[in-house]
Amino acid sequence: MKKLINSSENVVCEAIAGMATAHPHLLRAHLDPNYLWRIDAPKPGRVALVSGGGSGHEPMHGGFVGPGMLSAACPGEIFTSPTPDQIFEATRAVSSEAGALHIVKNYAGDVMNFEMAGDLARMAGIRTLNVVIDDDVAVKDSLYTQGRRGMGTTIFAEKICGAGAARGYDLKRLADLCRRVNSNGRSAGLALTSCVTPAKGTPTFDLGPEDVEMGIGIHGEPGRRRVPFAPADELVEMLALSIIEDPPYSRRLREWDERLDTWTDVEITNAVFAAGDRVIAMVNGMGGTPIIELYIVYRQFAMLCERKGLSIARCLVGTYITSLEMQGVSITLLRADDEMLELWDAPVCTPALRWGM
Amino acid sequence: MKKLINSSENVVCEAIAGMATAHPHLLRAHLDPNYLWRIDAPKPGRVALVSGGGSGHEPMHGGFVGPGMLSAACPGEIFTSPTPDQIFEATRAVSSEAGALHIVKNYAGDVMNFEMAGDLARMAGIRTLNVVIDDDVAVKDSLYTQGRRGMGTTIFAEKICGAGAARGYDLKRLADLCRRVNSNGRSAGLALTSCVTPAKGTPTFDLGPEDVEMGIGIHGEPGRRRVPFAPADELVEMLALSIIEDPPYSRRLREWDERLDTWTDVEITNAVFAAGDRVIAMVNGMGGTPIIELYIVYRQFAMLCERKGLSIARCLVGTYITSLEMQGVSITLLRADDEMLELWDAPVCTPALRWGM
């Protein structure tokens, strides 16, 4: 294993120290517990947006801290959930009286620890709501997850809700918006190679020289099936149709009910795409994929969307949610309404996503 | 070899078609000959900025086409220079009466073909000047190069001169600015792994499991030496000191002399860094390097600059000039004066570099 690190124990703290050094006008790093937070937080009258999850998926989430997006990000160790106290400390550091929205990818550890952090925050008098992102169509129930996993829609939710928070949306309205983004987003990914975590030092999973893992999870969890390696257009068609033709999906979810002051189970049915929909599209490299390949993927993805009558209103092509140096790609579609598009276009200034500022 | 491509022959044309589909408000793709050009070019009274080089280094150069940066980019096949007629056609498509500046990385094929393209352009009545970037301190004379190779300073030159062009600098002033940026920029890179070109299908060079190639070229050309794998801080120190302590460097260069109407040899001596200098710093992933590692590298690089009395005024940390999926990193420093910093901060809107718009 050759990695540009000093020791596997210090990867996360050295990287977030490096981020704070590189972007001193945007964010600061707090060490032990580890979190990155905006230099201008908390902002009176504005809901704080806090996300987090295992490290190794950069630029998510630390790369999205800044005006117009996240207030704080809590990086766990590589592929390991952040702890409840870590999330709570970050939440307390950035929250005003308007409270905090937690955006949580659906992995068992993340969901549990963000719930506990929400409890800690409420005990400290900070209003918080958690919204879980579960947009990956690949599998229902997985190695680390009940229900679908959280993937690329997380980026869309953080951008759109970040703009809503900057405009002064209250906590309830922001949580509703975040749920709506999640309900209208779908992702799927594939891997050509495994990644290697610094602690383990060997590939996370085995994949033959002619095999592709369709529906890969962002920690290398198994997907739907292995298929023989094929031209990009064929692989992208499999991925794209799996999200465009995804049937309605119902899920049970624990949500904090402010009225009852308790966690309650709610049933949510997610919508699907239809001809005439406007969408925001993302082609995302998994960390080790050359950019030239991402545009070959986008070309085919855009053609398939057009063939299905979907109109791509905005797009991202790049590296946004990764698995260390894994070679592969994920694609995401969000059915976007006017409000989402307007919030998408609002200015944002973070290390990894920036426009209008 | 597993790559997200359809055939090795169509990689470049499909990728630039994908770029034009993804960024229709910024650029168009011309196929056969291949180039990407701004939708609003030519701009009357403004010098056009044209660059190019082999593909496989994305986002350079196509990712830097747009307001505030390049007018056009000419991608050759993977690791292959663009042809003279290709560069000429792109230049003609984007040039107004103010002429065109060609920014050329110092590789023998690029230099020769841009010179021939300059001749073709002048025969067609288009004023052009070529500036060669040769900032890589690793080796003098290399596999494909006489003198030093062109590397990360290319990005700085394209951004800063792009802002100058947008402000109406004339051709002579812009070429002088570009030369000044080149004279004040230094880069060095290292590789942990080789890349694989689609046409060859096997690694470009062999590198043992415990070896690091210090001073790697962006096509996998040999560097200064192989060193045993070591902690990131040690490797970064070797790289950083090689550029910070680089002695003055003289080179002979062919430049178009408008007065004599001919190519003439000129002698240029490049400057070096000293305590008290303000610099723009870049940590650049070679394509397959996880972002978390780039920030570990930046942390150490920034500490070394501080120790040497260099003040980092601006920085970039990300993936800007790559060798397909190669794992490794390059670092670049530019000694920046007030004019360069002001032009650096000017708005830019391209697929890969964007702020203020």
Interface residues (C-beta under 8 A of the other chain):
Chain A: K2 K3 L4 I5 N6 S7 V11 V12 E14 A15 I16 A17 G18 M19 T21 A22 S55 G56 E58 P59 G63 L192 T193 P209 E210 V212 F229 P231 A232 D233 L235 V236 G287 G288 T289 P290 I291 I292 E293 L294 Y295 I296 V297 Y298 R299 A302 C315 V317 G318 T319 T322 L324 E325 Q327 V329 C349 P351 A352 R354 W355 G356 M357
Chain B: K2 K3 L4 I5 N6 S7 V11 V12 E14 A15 I16 A17 G18 M19 T21 A22 S55 G56 E58 P59 G63 L192 T193 P209 E210 V212 F229 P231 A232 D233 L235 V236 G287 G288 T289 P290 I291 I292 E293 L294 Y295 I296 V297 Y298 R299 A302 C315 V317 G318 T319 T322 L324 E325 Q327 V329 C349 P351 A352 R354 W355 G356 M357
